[in-house]
Amino acid sequence: MLGRLVGLRLLGVVPQLALVSALVFALTYLVPGSPAAVLLGSRATPEGIAALEARLGLDRPVWVQFQDWVSGVARGDLGTSWYGGREVTDVIGQHLLPTVCLIVGGTIVAVTLGLSAGVLAALRQGGIVDRVVGVITAAGIAVPSFWLGLLLLSLFAVQLGWLPVLSWTPPDRDLGAWARGLVLPSLAAGAAGAAIIARHSRSAMLEALEAPYVQTLRAIGTPRRTIVLRYAIKNAMTPILTVVAFQVSTLIAASFVIEQVFTMPGIGSELINAVARKDIPVVQGITLVVALAVIVIYLVADIGYAIVNPRARPQ
């Protein structure tokens, strides 16, 4: 049954990729202005713009351009940057590591703090710990990630000097500086996700603690620690998988903003630069990779949910 679920989910990816490809291509060509004029800058003339558009293939029908782009993507060729003449795959590869590190760091913060706070609040329902967690989670959801990033940067990097202002150092150059530089961006990126996960995990934990089987375990004298660690947490975490998957996908979008705050050379920063200079192949390539990453995250979450909850598998 699990194999059937995986097959169905993989089949569902095909139309999703087709739709995403069409949207990515269409949105980049809906941006007003001529990319050739931007590339030429002050040297732009009507004749020069027309000649450059012909060289870039922009004078061809849109559906022909789309067909060529899709065929290239199917071969793993995302095109060539109009700005620097480099392969788009090379551009993405150059900027991918900072973004991946930020997303992984933010995910660790969100999952670790969120689950810990949610379970602790449920176990101390109605007490001061529960109230404090409630206030902190409300603030975590309300405060924008970029504003939190600025606050953290001002306090811990500028005022106290505990952590570096420049947040990105390649790990092969200085592993310690790389780790220290990721602390503040990871906290800023993962704070909102931690707050949301905490709320959901608290509700799920309370529901698990009130389940009939837990009442039976209490009646036969099972220690509370055993009930919580062996039974309640396991069953409470099952519905949290989809929440975690959603938060990881939103972290991808949040990382683009965090990269700007902490001057990290990730794909979010490169995407913003590519949009500004109308480097359409780079915009299309990065957007497609991000969309594919989100699809894969939800695919893994669906399969993981079916593994821990057999009732979700197709019959």
C-alpha positions as a Markdown table, in Angstrom:
| # | Residue | x | y | z |
|---|---|---|---|---|
| 1 | Met | 0.0 | 0.0 | 0.0 |
| 2 | Leu | 2.9 | 2.4 | 0.7 |
| 3 | Gly | 4.3 | 1.7 | -2.7 |
| 4 | Arg | 1.0 | 2.6 | -4.3 |
| 5 | Leu | 0.9 | 5.9 | -2.3 |
| 6 | Val | 4.4 | 6.8 | -3.5 |
| 7 | Gly | 3.4 | 6.0 | -7.1 |
| 8 | Leu | 0.3 | 8.2 | -6.8 |
| 9 | Arg | 2.2 | 11.1 | -5.3 |
| 10 | Leu | 4.9 | 10.9 | -8.0 |
| 11 | Leu | 2.3 | 10.9 | -10.7 |
| 12 | Gly | 0.8 | 14.0 | -9.2 |
| 13 | Val | 4.2 | 15.7 | -9.4 |
| 14 | Val | 4.1 | 15.6 | -13.2 |
| 15 | Pro | 1.1 | 18.0 | -13.8 |
| 16 | Gln | 2.4 | 20.2 | -10.9 |
| 17 | Leu | 5.7 | 20.6 | -12.7 |
| 18 | Ala | 4.0 | 21.3 | -16.0 |
| 19 | Leu | 1.8 | 24.0 | -14.4 |
| 20 | Val | 4.7 | 25.5 | -12.5 |
| 21 | Ser | 6.8 | 25.7 | -15.7 |
| 22 | Ala | 4.1 | 27.5 | -17.5 |
| 23 | Leu | 3.5 | 29.9 | -14.7 |
| 24 | Val | 7.3 | 30.6 | -14.2 |
| 25 | Phe | 7.7 | 31.3 | -17.9 |
| 26 | Ala | 4.6 | 33.5 | -18.2 |
| 27 | Leu | 5.3 | 35.6 | -15.1 |
| 28 | Thr | 8.8 | 36.5 | -16.2 |
| 29 | Tyr | 7.5 | 37.7 | -19.5 |
| 30 | Leu | 4.7 | 39.8 | -18.0 |
| 31 | Val | 7.2 | 42.1 | -16.4 |
| 32 | Pro | 7.0 | 45.4 | -18.3 |
| 33 | Gly | 10.0 | 46.8 | -20.1 |
| 34 | Ser | 12.5 | 45.4 | -22.6 |
| 35 | Pro | 15.3 | 43.2 | -21.1 |
| 36 | Ala | 17.5 | 44.3 | -24.0 |
| 37 | Ala | 17.1 | 47.9 | -23.1 |
| 38 | Val | 18.2 | 47.2 | -19.5 |
| 39 | Leu | 21.2 | 45.1 | -20.7 |
| 40 | Leu | 22.3 | 47.9 | -23.1 |
| 41 | Gly | 21.8 | 50.6 | -20.5 |
| 42 | Ser | 22.8 | 54.1 | -21.6 |
| 43 | Arg | 24.0 | 52.6 | -24.9 |
| 44 | Ala | 20.4 | 51.6 | -25.8 |
| 45 | Thr | 19.1 | 52.7 | -29.2 |
| 46 | Pro | 16.1 | 51.3 | -31.1 |
| 47 | Glu | 18.4 | 49.6 | -33.6 |
| 48 | Gly | 20.6 | 48.2 | -30.8 |
| 49 | Ile | 17.6 | 46.9 | -28.8 |
| 50 | Ala | 16.1 | 45.2 | -31.9 |
| 51 | Ala | 19.5 | 43.6 | -32.7 |
| 52 | Leu | 20.0 | 42.3 | -29.1 |
| 53 | Glu | 16.4 | 41.0 | -28.9 |
| 54 | Ala | 17.0 | 39.1 | -32.2 |
| 55 | Arg | 20.3 | 37.6 | -30.7 |
| 56 | Leu | 18.6 | 36.6 | -27.5 |
| 57 | Gly | 15.6 | 35.1 | -29.4 |
| 58 | Leu | 13.1 | 37.5 | -27.9 |
| 59 | Asp | 11.7 | 38.4 | -31.3 |
| 60 | Arg | 10.3 | 34.9 | -31.8 |
| 61 | Pro | 6.7 | 34.0 | -30.8 |
| 62 | Val | 6.3 | 33.4 | -27.1 |
| 63 | Trp | 5.1 | 29.8 | -27.5 |
| 64 | Val | 8.3 | 29.0 | -29.5 |
| 65 | Gln | 10.4 | 30.5 | -26.7 |
| 66 | Phe | 8.5 | 28.5 | -24.2 |
| 67 | Gln | 8.9 | 25.3 | -26.1 |
| 68 | Asp | 12.6 | 25.8 | -26.4 |
| 69 | Trp | 12.9 | 26.6 | -22.7 |
| 70 | Val | 10.9 | 23.5 | -21.6 |
| 71 | Ser | 12.9 | 21.2 | -23.9 |
| 72 | Gly | 16.1 | 22.6 | -22.3 |
| 73 | Val | 14.8 | 22.2 | -18.8 |
| 74 | Ala | 13.9 | 18.5 | -19.6 |
| 75 | Arg | 17.6 | 18.0 | -20.6 |
| 76 | Gly | 18.8 | 19.8 | -17.4 |
| 77 | Asp | 19.8 | 22.9 | -19.3 |
| 78 | Leu | 18.3 | 26.0 | -17.6 |
| 79 | Gly | 19.8 | 28.4 | -20.2 |
| 80 | Thr | 22.5 | 31.0 | -20.0 |
| 81 | Ser | 22.6 | 34.2 | -18.1 |
| 82 | Trp | 22.1 | 37.3 | -20.2 |
| 83 | Tyr | 24.1 | 39.4 | -17.8 |
| 84 | Gly | 27.3 | 37.4 | -17.4 |
| 85 | Gly | 27.1 | 34.7 | -20.0 |
| 86 | Arg | 27.3 | 31.9 | -17.4 |
| 87 | Glu | 25.2 | 28.8 | -17.3 |
| 88 | Val | 22.2 | 29.3 | -15.0 |
| 89 | Thr | 22.9 | 26.0 | -13.3 |
| 90 | Asp | 26.4 | 27.4 | -12.4 |
| 91 | Val | 24.9 | 30.6 | -11.1 |
| 92 | Ile | 22.4 | 28.7 | -8.9 |
| 93 | Gly | 25.2 | 26.4 | -7.7 |
| 94 | Gln | 27.3 | 29.3 | -6.7 |
| 95 | His | 24.6 | 30.8 | -4.5 |
| 96 | Leu | 22.8 | 27.7 | -3.3 |
| 97 | Leu | 24.9 | 26.8 | -0.2 |
| 98 | Pro | 24.1 | 30.0 | 1.8 |
| 99 | Thr | 20.4 | 29.5 | 1.2 |
| 100 | Val | 20.5 | 25.8 | 2.1 |
| 101 | Cys | 22.4 | 26.5 | 5.3 |
| 102 | Leu | 19.9 | 29.2 | 6.3 |
| 103 | Ile | 16.9 | 27.0 | 5.6 |
| 104 | Val | 18.4 | 24.0 | 7.5 |
| 105 | Gly | 19.4 | 26.3 | 10.4 |
| 106 | Gly | 15.9 | 27.9 | 10.5 |
| 107 | Thr | 14.3 | 24.5 | 10.3 |
| 108 | Ile | 16.3 | 23.3 | 13.3 |
| 109 | Val | 15.3 | 26.4 | 15.3 |
| 110 | Ala | 11.7 | 26.1 | 14.3 |
| 111 | Val | 11.3 | 22.4 | 15.0 |
| 112 | Thr | 13.5 | 22.2 | 18.2 |
| 113 | Leu | 12.1 | 25.3 | 19.9 |
| 114 | Gly | 8.5 | 24.8 | 18.6 |
| 115 | Leu | 8.1 | 21.2 | 19.7 |
| 116 | Ser | 9.9 | 21.7 | 23.0 |
| 117 | Ala | 7.8 | 24.8 | 23.9 |
| 118 | Gly | 4.5 | 23.2 | 22.7 |
| 119 | Val | 5.0 | 19.9 | 24.7 |
| 120 | Leu | 6.1 | 21.8 | 27.8 |
| 121 | Ala | 3.1 | 24.1 | 27.6 |
| 122 | Ala | 0.8 | 21.2 | 27.3 |
| 123 | Leu | 2.3 | 19.4 | 30.3 |
| 124 | Arg | 2.0 | 22.6 | 32.3 |
| 125 | Gln | -1.5 | 23.6 | 31.0 |
| 126 | Gly | -2.9 | 26.6 | 32.7 |
| 127 | Gly | 0.3 | 27.3 | 34.6 |
| 128 | Ile | 2.8 | 30.1 | 34.2 |
| 129 | Val | 4.9 | 28.2 | 31.7 |
| 130 | Asp | 1.8 | 27.8 | 29.5 |
| 131 | Arg | 1.1 | 31.5 | 29.7 |
| 132 | Val | 4.7 | 32.5 | 28.9 |
| 133 | Val | 4.8 | 30.2 | 25.9 |
| 134 | Gly | 1.5 | 31.6 | 24.7 |
| 135 | Val | 2.8 | 35.2 | 24.9 |
| 136 | Ile | 6.0 | 34.3 | 23.2 |
| 137 | Thr | 4.3 | 32.4 | 20.4 |
| 138 | Ala | 1.9 | 35.3 | 19.8 |
| 139 | Ala | 4.9 | 37.7 | 19.5 |
| 140 | Gly | 6.7 | 35.2 | 17.3 |
| 141 | Ile | 3.8 | 35.1 | 14.8 |
| 142 | Ala | 3.2 | 38.8 | 14.9 |
| 143 | Val | 6.8 | 40.1 | 14.4 |
| 144 | Pro | 7.9 | 40.1 | 10.8 |
| 145 | Ser | 11.1 | 38.0 | 10.2 |
| 146 | Phe | 13.0 | 40.9 | 8.7 |
| 147 | Trp | 12.2 | 43.2 | 11.7 |
| 148 | Leu | 13.3 | 40.4 | 14.1 |
| 149 | Gly | 16.5 | 40.0 | 12.1 |
| 150 | Leu | 17.2 | 43.7 | 12.3 |
| 151 | Leu | 16.6 | 43.7 | 16.1 |
| 152 | Leu | 18.9 | 40.6 | 16.6 |
| 153 | Leu | 21.6 | 42.1 | 14.4 |
| 154 | Ser | 21.5 | 45.4 | 16.2 |
| 155 | Leu | 21.6 | 43.9 | 19.7 |
| 156 | Phe | 23.9 | 40.9 | 19.4 |
| 157 | Ala | 26.2 | 42.0 | 16.6 |
| 158 | Val | 26.3 | 45.8 | 16.8 |
| 159 | Gln | 25.7 | 46.6 | 20.4 |
| 160 | Leu | 27.1 | 43.6 | 22.2 |
| 161 | Gly | 29.5 | 42.3 | 19.6 |
| 162 | Trp | 28.9 | 38.7 | 20.5 |
| 163 | Leu | 28.2 | 37.6 | 16.9 |
| 164 | Pro | 29.5 | 38.9 | 13.5 |
| 165 | Val | 27.7 | 41.5 | 11.5 |
| 166 | Leu | 28.5 | 39.8 | 8.2 |
| 167 | Ser | 26.7 | 36.5 | 8.5 |
| 168 | Trp | 28.3 | 34.4 | 5.7 |
| 169 | Thr | 31.7 | 32.8 | 5.7 |
| 170 | Pro | 32.2 | 29.7 | 3.5 |
| 171 | Pro | 32.6 | 26.7 | 5.8 |
| 172 | Asp | 35.7 | 25.5 | 4.0 |
| 173 | Arg | 37.4 | 28.8 | 4.8 |
| 174 | Asp | 36.5 | 29.1 | 8.6 |
| 175 | Leu | 34.1 | 26.5 | 10.1 |
| 176 | Gly | 33.8 | 28.4 | 13.4 |
| 177 | Ala | 33.0 | 31.7 | 11.7 |
| 178 | Trp | 30.5 | 29.9 | 9.4 |
| 179 | Ala | 28.7 | 28.5 | 12.4 |
| 180 | Arg | 28.7 | 31.8 | 14.4 |
| 181 | Gly | 27.5 | 33.7 | 11.4 |
| 182 | Leu | 24.4 | 31.4 | 10.9 |
| 183 | Val | 23.1 | 31.8 | 14.5 |
| 184 | Leu | 21.3 | 35.1 | 14.0 |
| 185 | Pro | 19.9 | 34.5 | 10.5 |
| 186 | Ser | 18.7 | 31.0 | 11.7 |
| 187 | Leu | 16.9 | 32.5 | 14.7 |
| 188 | Ala | 15.3 | 35.2 | 12.6 |
| 189 | Ala | 14.2 | 32.7 | 9.9 |
| 190 | Gly | 12.9 | 30.1 | 12.3 |
| 191 | Ala | 11.1 | 32.2 | 14.9 |
| 192 | Ala | 7.7 | 32.4 | 13.3 |
| 193 | Gly | 7.8 | 28.7 | 12.4 |
| 194 | Ala | 8.7 | 27.8 | 16.0 |
| 195 | Ala | 5.7 | 29.8 | 17.3 |
| 196 | Ile | 3.3 | 28.1 | 14.9 |
| 197 | Ile | 4.7 | 24.6 | 15.5 |
| 198 | Ala | 4.5 | 25.3 | 19.3 |
| 199 | Arg | 0.8 | 26.1 | 19.1 |
| 200 | His | 0.0 | 23.1 | 17.0 |
| 201 | Ser | 2.1 | 20.7 | 19.1 |
| 202 | Arg | 0.5 | 22.0 | 22.3 |
| 203 | Ser | -3.0 | 21.3 | 20.9 |
| 204 | Ala | -1.9 | 17.9 | 19.6 |
| 205 | Met | -0.3 | 17.0 | 22.9 |
| 206 | Leu | -3.3 | 18.0 | 24.9 |
| 207 | Glu | -5.5 | 15.9 | 22.7 |
| 208 | Ala | -3.2 | 12.9 | 23.0 |
| 209 | Leu | -3.1 | 13.3 | 26.8 |
| 210 | Glu | -6.9 | 13.1 | 26.9 |
| 211 | Ala | -7.2 | 10.1 | 24.7 |
| 212 | Pro | -8.9 | 7.0 | 26.1 |
| 213 | Tyr | -5.8 | 4.8 | 25.9 |
| 214 | Val | -3.9 | 7.4 | 28.1 |
| 215 | Gln | -6.7 | 7.3 | 30.7 |
| 216 | Thr | -6.4 | 3.5 | 30.7 |
| 217 | Leu | -2.6 | 3.7 | 31.2 |
| 218 | Arg | -3.1 | 6.1 | 34.1 |
| 219 | Ala | -5.7 | 3.8 | 35.6 |
| 220 | Ile | -3.4 | 0.8 | 35.6 |
| 221 | Gly | -0.6 | 2.8 | 37.3 |
| 222 | Thr | 1.7 | 3.5 | 34.3 |
| 223 | Pro | 4.2 | 6.2 | 35.3 |
| 224 | Arg | 3.5 | 9.7 | 33.9 |
| 225 | Arg | 6.9 | 9.9 | 32.4 |
| 226 | Thr | 6.4 | 6.7 | 30.5 |
| 227 | Ile | 3.0 | 7.8 | 29.2 |
| 228 | Val | 4.4 | 11.1 | 28.0 |
| 229 | Leu | 7.6 | 9.9 | 26.4 |
| 230 | Arg | 6.5 | 6.5 | 25.0 |
| 231 | Tyr | 2.9 | 7.1 | 24.0 |
| 232 | Ala | 1.6 | 10.7 | 24.0 |
| 233 | Ile | 4.5 | 12.4 | 22.3 |
| 234 | Lys | 4.6 | 9.8 | 19.5 |
| 235 | Asn | 0.9 | 10.1 | 18.7 |
| 236 | Ala | 0.9 | 13.9 | 19.1 |
| 237 | Met | 3.7 | 14.4 | 16.6 |
| 238 | Thr | 2.0 | 12.6 | 13.7 |
| 239 | Pro | -0.3 | 15.5 | 12.7 |
| 240 | Ile | 2.6 | 17.9 | 13.2 |
| 241 | Leu | 4.4 | 16.5 | 10.2 |
| 242 | Thr | 2.3 | 18.5 | 7.8 |
| 243 | Val | 2.7 | 21.6 | 9.8 |
| 244 | Val | 6.5 | 21.2 | 9.8 |
| 245 | Ala | 6.5 | 20.7 | 6.0 |
| 246 | Phe | 4.5 | 23.9 | 5.5 |
| 247 | Gln | 6.9 | 25.8 | 7.8 |
| 248 | Val | 9.9 | 24.5 | 5.9 |
| 249 | Ser | 8.4 | 25.6 | 2.6 |
| 250 | Thr | 7.6 | 29.1 | 4.0 |
| 251 | Leu | 11.2 | 29.2 | 5.2 |
| 252 | Ile | 12.3 | 29.2 | 1.6 |
| 253 | Ala | 10.4 | 32.4 | 1.0 |
| 254 | Ala | 11.5 | 33.9 | 4.3 |
| 255 | Ser | 15.1 | 33.1 | 3.6 |
| 256 | Phe | 15.1 | 35.5 | 0.6 |
| 257 | Val | 14.2 | 38.4 | 3.0 |
| 258 | Ile | 16.7 | 37.3 | 5.7 |
| 259 | Glu | 19.5 | 37.1 | 3.1 |
| 260 | Gln | 19.0 | 40.8 | 2.4 |
| 261 | Val | 19.0 | 41.7 | 6.1 |
| 262 | Phe | 22.2 | 39.7 | 6.8 |
| 263 | Thr | 23.9 | 40.3 | 3.4 |
| 264 | Met | 24.0 | 36.6 | 2.6 |
| 265 | Pro | 24.9 | 35.8 | -1.0 |
| 266 | Gly | 22.2 | 33.1 | -1.5 |
| 267 | Ile | 19.8 | 32.4 | -4.3 |
| 268 | Gly | 17.3 | 34.9 | -2.9 |
| 269 | Ser | 19.7 | 37.7 | -3.2 |
| 270 | Glu | 20.7 | 36.6 | -6.7 |
| 271 | Leu | 17.0 | 36.3 | -7.7 |
| 272 | Ile | 16.4 | 39.9 | -6.6 |
| 273 | Asn | 19.5 | 41.1 | -8.5 |
| 274 | Ala | 18.3 | 39.1 | -11.6 |
| 275 | Val | 14.9 | 40.7 | -11.5 |
| 276 | Ala | 16.4 | 44.2 | -11.3 |
| 277 | Arg | 18.6 | 43.6 | -14.3 |
| 278 | Lys | 15.9 | 41.6 | -16.2 |
| 279 | Asp | 18.1 | 38.5 | -16.5 |
| 280 | Ile | 15.2 | 36.3 | -17.4 |
| 281 | Pro | 17.0 | 33.0 | -17.7 |
| 282 | Val | 18.3 | 33.3 | -14.1 |
| 283 | Val | 14.9 | 34.4 | -12.8 |
| 284 | Gln | 13.2 | 31.4 | -14.5 |
| 285 | Gly | 15.9 | 29.0 | -13.3 |
| 286 | Ile | 15.8 | 30.0 | -9.7 |
| 287 | Thr | 12.0 | 30.2 | -9.5 |
| 288 | Leu | 11.7 | 26.7 | -11.1 |
| 289 | Val | 14.3 | 25.3 | -8.6 |
| 290 | Val | 12.5 | 26.8 | -5.6 |
| 291 | Ala | 9.1 | 25.5 | -6.8 |
| 292 | Leu | 10.6 | 22.1 | -7.3 |
| 293 | Ala | 12.0 | 22.2 | -3.8 |
| 294 | Val | 8.6 | 23.0 | -2.3 |
| 295 | Ile | 6.9 | 20.2 | -4.3 |
| 296 | Val | 9.6 | 17.7 | -3.0 |
| 297 | Ile | 9.1 | 18.9 | 0.6 |
| 298 | Tyr | 5.4 | 18.2 | 0.4 |
| 299 | Leu | 6.0 | 14.9 | -1.3 |
| 300 | Val | 8.3 | 13.8 | 1.4 |
| 301 | Ala | 5.8 | 15.0 | 4.1 |
| 302 | Asp | 3.0 | 13.0 | 2.5 |
| 303 | Ile | 5.0 | 9.8 | 2.4 |
| 304 | Gly | 6.3 | 10.4 | 5.9 |
| 305 | Tyr | 2.8 | 10.9 | 7.2 |
| 306 | Ala | 1.7 | 7.7 | 5.6 |
| 307 | Ile | 4.6 | 5.8 | 7.2 |
| 308 | Val | 3.8 | 6.9 | 10.8 |
| 309 | Asn | 0.0 | 6.8 | 10.2 |
| 310 | Pro | -1.0 | 3.6 | 8.2 |
| 311 | Arg | -4.6 | 4.8 | 8.1 |
| 312 | Ala | -3.6 | 7.5 | 5.7 |
| 313 | Arg | -2.5 | 5.0 | 3.1 |
| 314 | Pro | -4.8 | 4.2 | 0.1 |
| 315 | Gln | -6.8 | 1.0 | 0.5 |
